[in-house]
Amino acid sequence: MSSQILNVPSGEQITANYAVHTGSGNTYNPPPSEKTSPVNVDTVETPSIASSAAKEATLMRARSRRFNVDEVLDRLVVKIIDSNTDEVIHQIPSEESLALSKKRIEINKLLFG
């Protein structure tokens, strides 16, 4: 059985597993032997995109952004910080990239004065 997302107005009834809109304006109408009892849309439990979006929003609220300028490179550094633990979750550019850029400047000074 495949799961499908259905847009059914609240309060209407659907036939479980068979309320399939084909996209061409047609609705699949199963033979009576395959029909099941109607299900009230308000009582059907489905995973909600809104609930996952709410969870993501909660996670995002627990994060803060810090903007700094690296003094050696004169370059903007953005850090995403977990507000609860003060841990750096993500940094742009990465520490490795900053270290390579600083090393490149150091080598250029040695080679070209």
N, C-alpha and C positions, 0 to 999 in steps of 0.2 A: 504494500500500500504506500503510495507516495503522499507526502504532505504538501498542501498548497495553502497559500495565503488567500483569504477570502475577504472581500469588502461587502459585508452584509449589514444593513441598517439595524440598529439596536431594536430589540423587541420582536424582530421577525424570527421565524423558525426555518431551519435548514434540515435537510436529511443528512445524517452523519455519513461522512466519507464520500458523498455523491454530489454535493453542491459545487459543481465544477463549471466555471464559465470558460468557454473555449477561446475567447478573445475575438471570435468572429460574430458575436451577437447570439450565439447558440448556447444552450445549457444542456449538459448531459443529463438525460432522463433514463435511469436504469429500469430494467424490467421489474415487475412487481416482486419476483423471487429474490431480487438483490436489494430491495429497499429495506431500510431500517426505520425505526421510529424517529419522528421529528425531534430535534434538539433545539431548545431555546438558546439563542445566540448569547443572551446575557449570562447564562450559566456555564458556557463553554470556557474552560481554562486553556489559554494559549500563551506561549511565551510572548512577552510584549517587547517590542522594539523600544517603547517608551521606558520600560523598567531598566533595560540595559543602558539606555541613554542616561537615565537618572543615576545609575551606578557609576558610569563614566564621569558624569558631572560631579558626583561626590568625590571621586578620586582626583579630579582636576582642582577642586577647591582645596584639597590637602597639599597642593603644589604651589610654589611661588616661583617667580622668575627674577633673576638678578642680572643686571647689565653692568659690565665693567669694561674699562679700556685697559688692555695690556700696555704697560708703560714702555717696555722695550720695543714692542712691535707697533705700537700706536694703532692697535686693532681692537675692534669691539669683540667682547667675549660674553656670550649669553649662557647662563646656567639655569637649569630647571631643578629646583630644590624641593625635597619632601619637607613640608612645613612641620610635620610631627617629629621627624628624626634629624632634620637639618642635613640630610644626606644629599649629595649631588646625584640626581637621577640621569641627567643628560647634559652635555656641554657642547656648545658650538662656537668656534672650532674645538676639537678635542684637545686634551692635554698633550697627546702625542704629536698632533699637528703643530701646536704652539712650540713644543720642544724642538721639532725639526726646523721650524722657521728661525728660531733663535740660534740653533747650531749653524744654519746656513749663513746668517749674519756674521757669526763669529768666524767662520771659515773665510768669508769674503774679506773681513778685516785683516786676517792673517795673510791672505794671498795678495790683496791689492792695497793694503795699508790703510 
